[in-house]
Amino acid sequence: GSFYTCQAKGAGGGLESHAFSTDLPGGVTPLCVPPLANATYGLRFAQPAPQEGGCPSDWEAWSREAADSPICVVHCDGEHASEHPFCQNQVPWGYHIMRCSDCRDAFCSNEHVGSCREECADGSAS
């Protein structure tokens, strides 16, 4: 990005440098996924796992199977996403990543499954 470093929202709300390592096992970043009860607007956004201590006790440790395994990056300019309360009530900034299954459950209701599948198959969705 234009910061020339990886940035993350700090505890005080400002931007702080965020460590990025390419020597992770399998080339994937260990993540923590919150339980649905703790999820903002029902969206289970994954967070980088702490380097020490692991995920909080009620969160699920998760990582992609390989560096090229798909992952969902939520942005609010998609047809179905713009209707979601998160996109209507927040000013999303940054990357909001989710497991594909969680993304599907949040944004692709039964009536939208076909168009969601087509979008993903075309590679136009992240």
Wavefront OBJ file of the C-alpha trace (Angstrom):
o trace
v 0.000 0.000 0.000
v 0.918 3.633 0.023
v 2.242 3.324 3.585
v 5.031 1.032 2.308
v 4.419 -1.147 5.391
v 1.636 -3.411 6.605
v -0.700 -1.373 8.804
v -3.218 -2.469 11.417
v -5.665 -0.520 13.550
v -4.056 -0.051 16.945
v -5.683 -0.077 20.370
v -5.993 3.723 20.306
v -7.642 3.674 16.880
v -4.554 4.864 15.010
v -2.508 2.914 12.524
v 0.401 0.835 13.700
v 2.885 -1.270 11.801
v 1.813 -4.883 11.609
v 4.349 -7.655 11.362
v 4.216 -9.757 8.227
v 6.207 -12.915 7.886
v 6.770 -15.026 4.796
v 8.412 -17.899 6.688
v 5.219 -19.288 8.201
v 4.526 -23.038 8.051
v 2.956 -23.760 4.671
v 3.092 -20.036 3.861
v -0.241 -19.386 5.612
v -1.015 -17.046 8.482
v -2.543 -18.634 11.591
v -5.884 -16.970 12.304
v -8.461 -16.842 15.088
v -12.179 -16.922 14.245
v -14.637 -15.568 16.821
v -17.715 -17.482 17.911
v -20.894 -16.217 16.285
v -21.988 -14.667 19.598
v -18.950 -12.311 19.483
v -19.182 -11.540 15.768
v -19.910 -7.981 14.607
v -23.214 -8.027 12.688
v -22.935 -11.818 12.634
v -19.760 -11.622 10.539
v -16.999 -13.875 11.831
v -13.999 -11.775 10.766
v -10.761 -13.688 11.249
v -7.943 -12.015 13.160
v -4.229 -12.869 13.091
v -3.427 -15.323 15.872
v -1.195 -13.925 18.621
v 2.411 -15.048 18.307
v 2.293 -16.393 21.842
v -0.600 -17.862 23.754
v -2.811 -18.770 20.795
v -6.417 -17.766 20.236
v -8.755 -16.711 23.051
v -10.407 -19.744 24.643
v -13.772 -19.331 22.910
v -12.271 -18.528 19.475
v -11.401 -21.141 16.858
v -7.826 -21.472 15.576
v -7.880 -21.704 11.773
v -5.621 -21.296 8.748
v -5.972 -21.923 5.053
v -4.812 -25.318 3.820
v -2.252 -23.699 1.499
v -1.153 -20.208 0.496
v -3.282 -20.389 -2.659
v -6.456 -21.645 -0.913
v -9.320 -19.173 -1.337
v -10.328 -16.791 1.426
v -13.166 -14.265 1.485
v -12.309 -10.567 1.628
v -15.472 -8.627 2.493
v -15.986 -5.344 0.719
v -19.273 -3.486 0.498
v -19.522 -2.722 -3.198
v -20.888 -6.137 -4.166
v -24.557 -6.535 -5.063
v -25.512 -8.626 -2.033
v -22.943 -7.205 0.380
v -24.211 -3.614 0.052
v -27.555 -4.762 1.506
v -25.938 -6.277 4.626
v -26.313 -4.251 7.892
v -22.514 -4.198 8.329
v -22.137 -2.338 5.044
v -25.091 -0.046 5.706
v -24.123 0.908 9.287
v -20.312 0.931 9.196
v -17.658 2.698 7.186
v -15.528 -0.369 6.484
v -11.822 0.328 6.062
v -9.135 -2.236 5.605
v -9.331 -5.935 4.957
v -12.129 -7.921 6.555
v -11.310 -11.559 5.935
v -13.498 -14.553 6.589
v -13.493 -18.236 5.863
v -15.377 -18.849 2.619
v -17.986 -20.925 4.449
v -18.672 -18.077 6.917
v -18.849 -15.580 4.061
v -21.314 -17.794 2.200
v -23.489 -18.161 5.299
v -23.530 -14.385 5.900
v -24.040 -13.085 2.356
v -25.492 -15.840 0.171
v -29.026 -16.634 1.234
v -30.796 -19.475 -0.527
v -32.133 -17.079 -3.157
v -28.615 -15.784 -3.946
v -26.625 -19.046 -3.874
v -26.535 -19.364 -7.673
v -25.261 -15.830 -8.291
v -22.741 -16.145 -5.436
v -21.428 -19.392 -6.931
v -21.129 -17.781 -10.387
v -19.283 -14.765 -8.968
v -16.792 -16.969 -7.142
v -16.303 -19.265 -10.165
v -15.588 -16.265 -12.385
v -12.828 -15.173 -10.029
v -14.413 -11.753 -9.624
v -14.959 -12.271 -5.906
v -12.172 -12.375 -3.349
l 1 2 3 4 5 6 7 8 9 10 11 12 13 14 15 16 17 18 19 20 21 22 23 24 25 26 27 28 29 30 31 32 33 34 35 36 37 38 39 40 41 42 43 44 45 46 47 48 49 50 51 52 53 54 55 56 57 58 59 60 61 62 63 64 65 66 67 68 69 70 71 72 73 74 75 76 77 78 79 80 81 82 83 84 85 86 87 88 89 90 91 92 93 94 95 96 97 98 99 100 101 102 103 104 105 106 107 108 109 110 111 112 113 114 115 116 117 118 119 120 121 122 123 124 125 126
